Amino acid sequence: MITIKIERDHKQAVAGFRVEGHANTAPHGQDIVCAGVSALIQTSVFGLERYLKREITLQQNGANFAVQLVGVPDDQTQAILETMILGLTEIVKLNPQNVRILESRR
């Protein structure tokens, strides 16, 4: 199962996220659920780093992926991250047995 952990700050802004696991709906390299999750997450990171020039900390280790914002989230950052969450939520609706989203506040 893919577990996506969204971390929000005291104002409910997304401050970071972590993705762990595999969907296991097909062999590795052929799993479209994993591919969809990966595409949304990686595109969001590209938007933060390359388009907005946001500083983030990024950790990737196999199936685990973690992003933490450096500094206070702004409106453009939130637009990218909330759009990522919208896409991930749609994947969860179609594959609730393979993907889940958890949210926490720091």
PANU-218731 format. One record per atom (N, C-alpha, C): x, y, z; chain; residue in one letter. Coordinates in Angstrom, 3 decimals, m for minus. Example, Ala and Ser with C-alpha at 12.3 -4.5 7.8 and 13.67 -1.06 7.14 Angstrom:
<recs>
REC/13.190/m5.690/7.800/A/a .
REC/12.300/m4.500/7.800/A/a .
REC/13.200/m3.300/7.800/A/a .
REC/12.850/m2.250/7.080/A/s .
REC/13.670/m1.060/7.140/A/s .
REC/12.900/0.030/7.870/A/s .
</recs>
This chain:
<recs>
REC/0.840/m1.184/0.000/A/m .
REC/0.000/0.000/0.000/A/m .
REC/0.881/1.240/0.000/A/m .
REC/0.449/2.255/m0.740/A/i .
REC/1.116/3.557/m0.711/A/i .
REC/0.444/4.378/0.379/A/i .
REC/1.248/4.917/1.281/A/t .
REC/0.747/5.812/2.319/A/t .
REC/1.343/7.190/2.068/A/t .
REC/0.460/8.183/1.962/A/i .
REC/0.866/9.567/1.740/A/i .
REC/0.528/10.327/3.002/A/i .
REC/1.542/10.899/3.633/A/k .
REC/1.355/11.654/4.871/A/k .
REC/1.563/13.134/4.569/A/k .
REC/0.502/13.910/4.725/A/i .
REC/0.536/15.347/4.490/A/i .
REC/0.701/16.038/5.836/A/i .
REC/1.676/16.918/5.937/A/e .
REC/1.903/17.666/7.169/A/e .
REC/1.469/19.116/6.956/A/e .
REC/0.570/19.567/7.812/A/r .
REC/0.077/20.948/7.737/A/r .
REC/0.553/21.739/8.952/A/r .
REC/0.724/23.039/8.741/A/d .
REC/1.139/23.892/9.849/A/d .
REC/m0.094/24.380/10.625/A/d .
REC/0.103/25.253/11.590/A/h .
REC/m0.992/25.728/12.439/A/h .
REC/m2.060/26.518/11.672/A/h .
REC/m1.732/26.988/10.451/A/k .
REC/m2.701/27.704/9.620/A/k .
REC/m3.320/26.806/8.553/A/k .
REC/m3.082/25.492/8.665/A/q .
REC/m3.584/24.483/7.738/A/q .
REC/m2.874/24.497/6.383/A/q .
REC/m1.772/25.230/6.259/A/a .
REC/m0.993/25.225/5.022/A/a .
REC/m0.139/23.964/4.976/A/a .
REC/0.058/23.423/3.793/A/v .
REC/0.896/22.238/3.636/A/v .
REC/2.352/22.646/3.845/A/v .
REC/3.005/21.987/4.804/A/a .
REC/4.401/22.289/5.123/A/a .
REC/5.342/21.200/4.618/A/a .
REC/4.785/20.027/4.296/A/g .
REC/5.602/18.931/3.793/A/g .
REC/4.755/17.700/3.573/A/g .
REC/5.373/16.683/2.986/A/f .
REC/4.674/15.423/2.785/A/f .
REC/5.685/14.291/2.676/A/f .
REC/5.188/13.092/2.915/A/r .
REC/5.990/11.876/2.848/A/r .
REC/5.162/10.810/2.132/A/r .
REC/5.815/10.057/1.262/A/v .
REC/5.159/8.970/0.535/A/v .
REC/5.971/7.704/0.777/A/v .
REC/5.272/6.641/1.168/A/e .
REC/5.938/5.375/1.481/A/e .
REC/5.180/4.221/0.855/A/e .
REC/5.920/3.232/0.368/A/g .
REC/5.326/1.988/m0.077/A/g .
REC/5.059/1.900/m1.565/A/g .
REC/4.435/0.797/m1.945/A/h .
REC/4.056/0.501/m3.331/A/h .
REC/2.582/0.107/m3.360/A/h .
REC/1.933/0.385/m4.480/A/a .
REC/0.523/0.015/m4.631/A/a .
REC/0.358/m1.486/m4.835/A/a .
REC/1.334/m2.116/m5.464/A/n .
REC/1.294/m3.562/m5.727/A/n .
REC/0.080/m3.985/m6.552/A/n .
REC/m0.302/m3.163/m7.532/A/t .
REC/m1.395/m3.547/m8.427/A/t .
REC/m0.873/m4.217/m9.693/A/t .
REC/0.451/m4.192/m9.878/A/a .
REC/1.102/m4.824/m11.033/A/a .
REC/2.577/m4.965/m10.698/A/a .
REC/3.334/m5.690/m11.511/A/p .
REC/4.775/m5.802/m11.252/A/p .
REC/5.455/m4.430/m11.252/A/p .
REC/6.538/m4.321/m10.487/A/h .
REC/7.289/m3.068/m10.447/A/h .
REC/7.665/m2.653/m11.866/A/h .
REC/7.493/m1.379/m12.148/A/g .
REC/7.763/m0.867/m13.483/A/g .
REC/6.545/m0.888/m14.393/A/g .
REC/5.484/m1.566/m13.977/A/q .
REC/4.262/m1.649/m14.783/A/q .
REC/3.029/m1.201/m14.008/A/q .
REC/3.206/m0.738/m12.795/A/d .
REC/2.105/m0.389/m11.900/A/d .
REC/1.655/1.044/m12.174/A/d .
REC/0.471/1.193/m12.799/A/i .
REC/0.028/2.535/m13.163/A/i .
REC/m0.401/3.362/m11.948/A/i .
REC/m0.792/2.708/m10.867/A/v .
REC/m1.146/3.449/m9.651/A/v .
REC/0.115/4.102/m9.074/A/v .
REC/1.188/3.331/m8.970/A/c .
REC/2.462/3.895/m8.507/A/c .
REC/2.934/5.002/m9.446/A/c .
REC/2.789/4.762/m10.742/A/a .
REC/3.225/5.759/m11.726/A/a .
REC/2.438/7.059/m11.581/A/a .
REC/1.135/6.945/m11.356/A/g .
REC/0.314/8.144/m11.188/A/g .
REC/0.708/8.938/m9.955/A/g .
REC/0.899/8.238/m8.839/A/v .
REC/1.324/8.907/m7.601/A/v .
REC/2.684/9.562/m7.810/A/v .
REC/3.613/8.831/m8.399/A/s .
REC/4.959/9.361/m8.632/A/s .
REC/4.928/10.587/m9.533/A/s .
REC/4.138/10.539/m10.585/A/a .
REC/4.060/11.669/m11.514/A/a .
REC/3.542/12.926/m10.820/A/a .
REC/2.501/12.788/m10.013/A/l .
REC/1.959/13.951/m9.305/A/l .
REC/2.968/14.536/m8.324/A/l .
REC/3.629/13.667/m7.590/A/i .
REC/4.577/14.128/m6.582/A/i .
REC/5.793/14.784/m7.234/A/i .
REC/6.347/14.132/m8.236/A/q .
REC/7.530/14.683/m8.886/A/q .
REC/7.223/15.986/m9.608/A/q .
REC/6.073/16.081/m10.245/A/t .
REC/5.696/17.324/m10.914/A/t .
REC/5.541/18.459/m9.909/A/t .
REC/4.989/18.160/m8.744/A/s .
REC/4.858/19.177/m7.699/A/s .
REC/6.226/19.663/m7.239/A/s .
REC/7.153/18.740/m7.052/A/v .
REC/8.514/19.120/m6.650/A/v .
REC/9.165/19.982/m7.728/A/v .
REC/9.000/19.602/m9.007/A/f .
REC/9.553/20.421/m10.088/A/f .
REC/8.960/21.821/m10.061/A/f .
REC/7.656/21.924/m9.838/A/g .
REC/7.007/23.232/m9.765/A/g .
REC/7.550/24.082/m8.633/A/g .
REC/7.742/23.448/m7.465/A/l .
REC/8.276/24.187/m6.317/A/l .
REC/9.705/24.651/m6.567/A/l .
REC/10.541/23.747/m7.045/A/e .
REC/11.956/24.066/m7.212/A/e .
REC/12.240/24.911/m8.458/A/e .
REC/11.717/24.500/m9.576/A/r .
REC/12.102/25.129/m10.842/A/r .
REC/11.263/26.343/m11.202/A/r .
REC/9.976/26.302/m10.899/A/y .
REC/9.106/27.418/m11.254/A/y .
REC/9.075/28.476/m10.160/A/y .
REC/8.855/28.050/m8.926/A/l .
REC/8.767/29.003/m7.822/A/l .
REC/10.112/29.303/m7.168/A/l .
REC/11.120/28.468/m7.466/A/k .
REC/12.458/28.624/m6.867/A/k .
REC/12.401/28.504/m5.342/A/k .
REC/11.483/27.637/m4.849/A/r .
REC/11.340/27.407/m3.418/A/r .
REC/12.450/26.504/m2.922/A/r .
REC/12.936/26.801/m1.733/A/e .
REC/13.903/25.925/m1.101/A/e .
REC/13.127/24.841/m0.352/A/e .
REC/13.503/23.583/m0.607/A/i .
REC/12.886/22.447/0.068/A/i .
REC/13.984/21.478/0.481/A/i .
REC/13.653/20.630/1.441/A/t .
REC/14.519/19.484/1.697/A/t .
REC/13.824/18.281/1.078/A/t .
REC/14.603/17.476/0.405/A/l .
REC/14.075/16.339/m0.333/A/l .
REC/14.881/15.106/0.034/A/l .
REC/14.176/14.047/0.409/A/q .
REC/14.817/12.781/0.717/A/q .
REC/14.119/11.694/m0.090/A/q .
REC/14.933/10.880/m0.762/A/q .
REC/14.364/9.769/m1.519/A/q .
REC/15.203/8.532/m1.259/A/q .
REC/14.509/7.452/m0.903/A/n .
REC/15.168/6.191/m0.620/A/n .
REC/14.254/5.070/m1.092/A/n .
REC/14.492/4.577/m2.285/A/g .
REC/13.645/3.517/m2.826/A/g .
REC/12.211/3.979/m2.985/A/g .
REC/11.293/3.324/m2.301/A/a .
REC/9.864/3.652/m2.398/A/a .
REC/9.466/4.794/m1.468/A/a .
REC/10.401/5.322/m0.700/A/n .
REC/10.094/6.389/0.252/A/n .
REC/10.568/7.730/m0.299/A/n .
REC/9.732/8.745/m0.110/A/f .
REC/9.977/10.066/m0.679/A/f .
REC/9.460/11.085/0.321/A/f .
REC/10.288/12.053/0.720/A/a .
REC/9.845/13.058/1.693/A/a .
REC/10.258/14.455/1.239/A/a .
REC/9.341/15.400/1.383/A/v .
REC/9.587/16.797/1.034/A/v .
REC/9.177/17.660/2.212/A/v .
REC/10.025/18.601/2.553/A/q .
REC/9.727/19.555/3.618/A/q .
REC/10.034/20.950/3.087/A/q .
REC/9.101/21.884/3.250/A/l .
REC/9.353/23.264/2.838/A/l .
REC/10.324/23.919/3.806/A/l .
REC/11.195/24.754/3.270/A/v .
REC/12.055/25.592/4.096/A/v .
REC/11.414/26.975/4.073/A/v .
REC/11.058/27.480/5.216/A/g .
REC/10.392/28.769/5.283/A/g .
REC/8.880/28.633/5.298/A/g .
REC/8.226/29.767/5.322/A/v .
REC/6.773/29.837/5.444/A/v .
REC/6.119/29.589/4.081/A/v .
REC/5.089/28.752/4.032/A/p .
REC/4.393/28.512/2.762/A/p .
REC/3.692/29.776/2.275/A/p .
REC/3.752/30.035/0.966/A/d .
REC/3.021/31.167/0.399/A/d .
REC/1.873/30.651/m0.465/A/d .
REC/1.097/31.563/m1.042/A/d .
REC/m0.087/31.163/m1.811/A/d .
REC/0.250/30.324/m3.040/A/d .
REC/1.316/30.669/m3.754/A/q .
REC/1.677/29.903/m4.942/A/q .
REC/2.143/28.499/m4.568/A/q .
REC/2.904/28.401/m3.497/A/t .
REC/3.341/27.094/m3.014/A/t .
REC/2.133/26.248/m2.657/A/t .
REC/1.183/26.848/m1.973/A/q .
REC/m0.016/26.119/m1.576/A/q .
REC/m0.835/25.695/m2.787/A/q .
REC/m0.883/26.528/m3.814/A/a .
REC/m1.623/26.159/m5.025/A/a .
REC/m1.046/24.887/m5.642/A/a .
REC/0.272/24.802/m5.703/A/i .
REC/0.907/23.604/m6.258/A/i .
REC/0.627/22.397/m5.375/A/i .
REC/0.824/22.539/m4.074/A/l .
REC/0.677/21.395/m3.170/A/l .
REC/m0.775/20.946/m3.023/A/l .
REC/m1.698/21.877/m2.960/A/e .
REC/m3.117/21.495/m2.861/A/e .
REC/m3.599/20.854/m4.165/A/e .
REC/m3.067/21.287/m5.302/A/t .
REC/m3.407/20.649/m6.570/A/t .
REC/m2.871/19.223/m6.601/A/t .
REC/m1.649/19.020/m6.077/A/m .
REC/m1.100/17.673/m5.964/A/m .
REC/m2.035/16.805/m5.120/A/m .
REC/m2.504/17.339/m3.997/A/i .
REC/m3.390/16.586/m3.107/A/i .
REC/m4.717/16.263/m3.801/A/i .
REC/m5.245/17.188/m4.600/A/l .
REC/m6.467/16.911/m5.362/A/l .
REC/m6.273/15.702/m6.279/A/l .
REC/m5.160/15.681/m6.995/A/g .
REC/m4.871/14.557/m7.880/A/g .
REC/m4.698/13.260/m7.120/A/g .
REC/m3.968/13.314/m6.001/A/l .
REC/m3.765/12.118/m5.183/A/l .
REC/m5.080/11.609/m4.607/A/l .
REC/m5.955/12.523/m4.216/A/t .
REC/m7.263/12.148/m3.672/A/t .
REC/m8.088/11.398/m4.716/A/t .
REC/m7.996/11.797/m5.961/A/e .
REC/m8.712/11.092/m7.026/A/e .
REC/m8.156/9.688/m7.216/A/e .
REC/m6.840/9.534/m7.098/A/i .
REC/m6.245/8.200/m7.191/A/i .
REC/m6.735/7.329/m6.026/A/i .
REC/m6.815/7.914/m4.828/A/v .
REC/m7.317/7.168/m3.666/A/v .
REC/m8.762/6.721/m3.899/A/v .
REC/m9.593/7.586/m4.470/A/k .
REC/m10.996/7.224/m4.731/A/k .
REC/m11.102/6.003/m5.645/A/k .
REC/m10.211/5.903/m6.602/A/l .
REC/m10.231/4.781/m7.543/A/l .
REC/m9.530/3.541/m7.002/A/l .
REC/m8.631/3.729/m6.030/A/n .
REC/m7.814/2.618/m5.516/A/n .
REC/m7.690/2.668/m3.996/A/n .
REC/m8.807/2.683/m3.266/A/p .
REC/m8.726/2.842/m1.810/A/p .
REC/m8.014/1.696/m1.096/A/p .
REC/m7.944/0.552/m1.719/A/q .
REC/m7.268/m0.582/m1.105/A/q .
REC/m5.754/m0.526/m1.322/A/q .
REC/m5.287/0.395/m2.183/A/n .
REC/m3.869/0.460/m2.524/A/n .
REC/m3.180/1.762/m2.140/A/n .
REC/m3.969/2.818/m1.890/A/v .
REC/m3.401/4.134/m1.587/A/v .
REC/m4.239/4.781/m0.495/A/v .
REC/m3.564/5.427/0.445/A/r .
REC/m4.292/6.190/1.463/A/r .
REC/m3.548/7.481/1.760/A/r .
REC/m4.302/8.483/2.193/A/i .
REC/m3.744/9.785/2.565/A/i .
REC/m4.059/10.028/4.025/A/i .
REC/m3.040/10.396/4.782/A/l .
REC/m3.180/10.761/6.184/A/l .
REC/m2.702/12.206/6.324/A/l .
REC/m3.378/12.979/7.162/A/e .
REC/m2.967/14.358/7.389/A/e .
REC/m2.698/14.576/8.869/A/e .
REC/m1.687/15.399/9.132/A/s .
REC/m1.363/15.755/10.511/A/s .
REC/m1.014/17.238/10.565/A/s .
REC/m1.070/17.750/11.780/A/r .
REC/m0.733/19.155/11.993/A/r .
REC/0.466/19.212/12.933/A/r .
REC/1.383/20.108/12.630/A/r .
REC/2.546/20.239/13.530/A/r .
REC/2.385/21.374/14.479/A/r .
</recs>
